[in-house]
Amino acid sequence: MSKVLLDTNAYSRLMAGDQSVFEQIANADIVYMSTFVVGELLFGFKGGNKERDNKKILDKFLTRSTVKILNATFDTAVFFAQVKQSLKLAGAPIPINDIWIAAHALETGSVMVSYDNHFDNVPGLRMWDAENLGTE
């Protein structure tokens, strides 16, 4: 089963017509959206002049049968602690929301779809390869 987790920038690029992201989610059995990604998107919508339209588009996307929203659980918190400690020891901090998002990807065994290179520092996280779609 192919599972991906969309980061905030991947969703934004998808909505802007990014074919690589579209192909990645089209080939996935499950597309996860972390509540932390949803929160970042909603915050971003508030800063623009199309908040209502963007929220409607997001709501429609989230109701697709292959899209599942992930809430934080105790297990997510365990992964969060492991990721944060690993990054601290490596001297490679990343934004706190991205640690939670990485924790969700690790917890679900998903491929992270993101344009943020700092996720490369997260041990065990499988990152997508826009150049080689299908590489996991």
Solvent accessible surface area in square Angstrom, and as a share of the most:
residue,aa,sasa,rsa
1,M,171,0.77
2,S,27,0.17
3,K,49,0.21
4,V,0,0.00
5,L,0,0.00
6,L,0,0.00
7,D,3,0.01
8,T,28,0.16
9,N,40,0.20
10,A,0,0.00
11,Y,5,0.02
12,S,54,0.35
13,R,107,0.39
14,L,20,0.10
15,M,86,0.38
16,A,90,0.69
17,G,59,0.56
18,D,25,0.13
19,Q,104,0.46
20,S,32,0.21
21,V,0,0.00
22,F,103,0.43
23,E,63,0.28
24,Q,10,0.05
25,I,7,0.04
26,A,61,0.47
27,N,109,0.56
28,A,10,0.08
29,D,75,0.39
30,I,28,0.14
31,V,3,0.02
32,Y,27,0.10
33,M,0,0.00
34,S,0,0.00
35,T,44,0.26
36,F,49,0.21
37,V,0,0.00
38,V,22,0.13
39,G,37,0.36
40,E,49,0.22
41,L,7,0.03
42,L,60,0.30
43,F,159,0.66
44,G,44,0.42
45,F,22,0.09
46,K,138,0.58
47,G,75,0.72
48,G,44,0.42
49,N,146,0.75
50,K,123,0.52
51,E,66,0.30
52,R,183,0.67
53,D,77,0.40
54,N,47,0.24
55,K,85,0.36
56,K,126,0.53
57,I,86,0.44
58,L,1,0.01
59,D,60,0.31
60,K,155,0.66
61,F,11,0.05
62,L,28,0.14
63,T,110,0.64
64,R,113,0.41
65,S,98,0.63
66,T,49,0.28
67,V,9,0.05
68,K,93,0.40
69,I,84,0.42
70,L,26,0.13
71,N,99,0.51
72,A,53,0.41
73,T,72,0.42
74,F,164,0.68
75,D,83,0.43
76,T,0,0.00
77,A,39,0.30
78,V,61,0.35
79,F,62,0.26
80,F,34,0.14
81,A,58,0.45
82,Q,103,0.46
83,V,5,0.03
84,K,91,0.38
85,Q,91,0.40
86,S,39,0.25
87,L,3,0.01
88,K,151,0.64
89,L,137,0.68
90,A,74,0.58
91,G,62,0.60
92,A,23,0.18
93,P,113,0.71
94,I,15,0.08
95,P,79,0.49
96,I,88,0.44
97,N,53,0.27
98,D,12,0.06
99,I,7,0.04
100,W,55,0.19
101,I,0,0.00
102,A,0,0.00
103,A,0,0.00
104,H,1,0.00
105,A,0,0.00
106,L,40,0.20
107,E,54,0.24
108,T,21,0.12
109,G,35,0.33
110,S,2,0.02
111,V,0,0.00
112,M,0,0.00
113,V,0,0.00
114,S,6,0.04
115,Y,71,0.27
116,D,42,0.22
117,N,122,0.63
118,H,52,0.23
119,F,1,0.00
120,D,96,0.50
121,N,74,0.38
122,V,5,0.03
123,P,79,0.50
124,G,67,0.64
125,L,20,0.10
126,R,91,0.33
127,M,46,0.21
128,W,20,0.07
129,D,47,0.24
130,A,36,0.28
131,E,153,0.69
132,N,85,0.44
133,L,59,0.29
134,G,59,0.57
135,T,72,0.42
136,E,97,0.43
